[in-house]
Amino acid sequence: MRLLLDTHVLLWVKGEPERLSDSARGTILDPATELVFSVVSLWEIVIKSGRPRSGLSVDAGNLRAELLEDGYSELDVQAAHVLEVGTLPKLHGDPFDRLLVAQARVEGLTLMTADHALTAYPVASMPA
């Protein structure tokens, strides 16, 4: 299985793994699972960490280095991903999440998320 992790799932994996379900942890730890993170998540973390009241203080560069060291694949944003966003119904207002859904659809990835609104999209997903 090729698994794209939503931003909050990446943060949980690295800082609060107890927030993941047993099933999600098992899938993430399964050597047969290809773990993928998007540069969209890094972008979201950089933007939200810069907001005074976000409560998020994660160094996106360090997170990226850790994920790559742990064997995660990095997914860049392609024009096909951006164009796919335009085909999605307006079910979710967050542009980062919409782009993650689009990437998962275009690349044939399963999106792991705890955001129930994202599971309403026509995309393979699994709960975190």
QUIMOUR-V806790 format. One record per residue. N is the residue number from 1. SS is DSSP state (a for helix, b for strand, c for the rest). D_LAST is the distance of its C-alpha to the last C-alpha in Angstrom with 1 decimal. Layout:
N/SS/D_LAST, N/SS/D_LAST
//
This chain:
1/c/15.0, 2/b/14.8, 3/b/11.3, 4/b/11.4, 5/b/8.9, 6/c/9.1, 7/a/11.3, 8/a/9.4, 9/a/6.8, 10/a/10.3, 11/a/11.7, 12/a/9.4, 13/a/10.1, 14/a/13.7, 15/a/14.4, 16/c/12.2, 17/a/10.3, 18/a/10.9, 19/a/8.3, 20/c/5.5, 21/c/5.9, 22/a/8.9, 23/a/7.9, 24/a/5.2, 25/a/8.1, 26/a/10.6, 27/a/9.7, 28/a/9.9, 29/a/13.0, 30/c/14.6, 31/c/17.6, 32/c/17.7, 33/c/14.5, 34/b/15.7, 35/b/13.5, 36/b/14.5, 37/b/14.5, 38/b/16.7, 39/a/19.6, 40/a/18.5, 41/a/15.9, 42/a/18.8, 43/a/21.0, 44/a/18.8, 45/a/18.6, 46/a/22.4, 47/a/23.2, 48/a/21.1, 49/a/22.4, 50/c/25.9, 51/c/25.7, 52/c/27.5, 53/c/25.4, 54/c/21.9, 55/c/21.4, 56/c/19.7, 57/c/21.8, 58/c/20.2, 59/c/22.5, 60/a/21.0, 61/a/23.6, 62/a/22.7, 63/a/19.0, 64/a/20.1, 65/a/22.5, 66/a/20.1, 67/a/17.6, 68/a/20.7, 69/a/22.1, 70/c/19.0, 71/c/19.5, 72/c/17.1, 73/b/18.8, 74/b/19.6, 75/b/19.7, 76/c/22.6, 77/c/23.2, 78/c/25.7, 79/a/28.0, 80/a/26.4, 81/a/23.0, 82/a/24.9, 83/a/27.0, 84/a/24.0, 85/a/22.8, 86/c/26.2, 87/c/25.5, 88/c/22.4, 89/c/23.0, 90/c/22.8, 91/c/19.7, 92/c/18.2, 93/c/20.4, 94/c/18.6, 95/a/20.2, 96/a/17.7, 97/a/14.9, 98/a/17.6, 99/a/18.5, 100/a/15.1, 101/a/15.1, 102/a/18.7, 103/a/18.1, 104/a/15.6, 105/a/18.3, 106/a/21.2, 107/a/19.9, 108/c/18.5, 109/c/15.0, 110/b/11.7, 111/b/9.4, 112/b/5.7, 113/b/5.2, 114/c/5.0, 115/c/8.7, 116/c/10.2, 117/c/13.3, 118/a/12.1, 119/a/11.5, 120/a/15.2, 121/c/16.3, 122/c/17.7, 123/c/15.1, 124/c/13.2, 125/b/9.5, 126/b/6.6, 127/b/3.8, 128/c/0.0
//
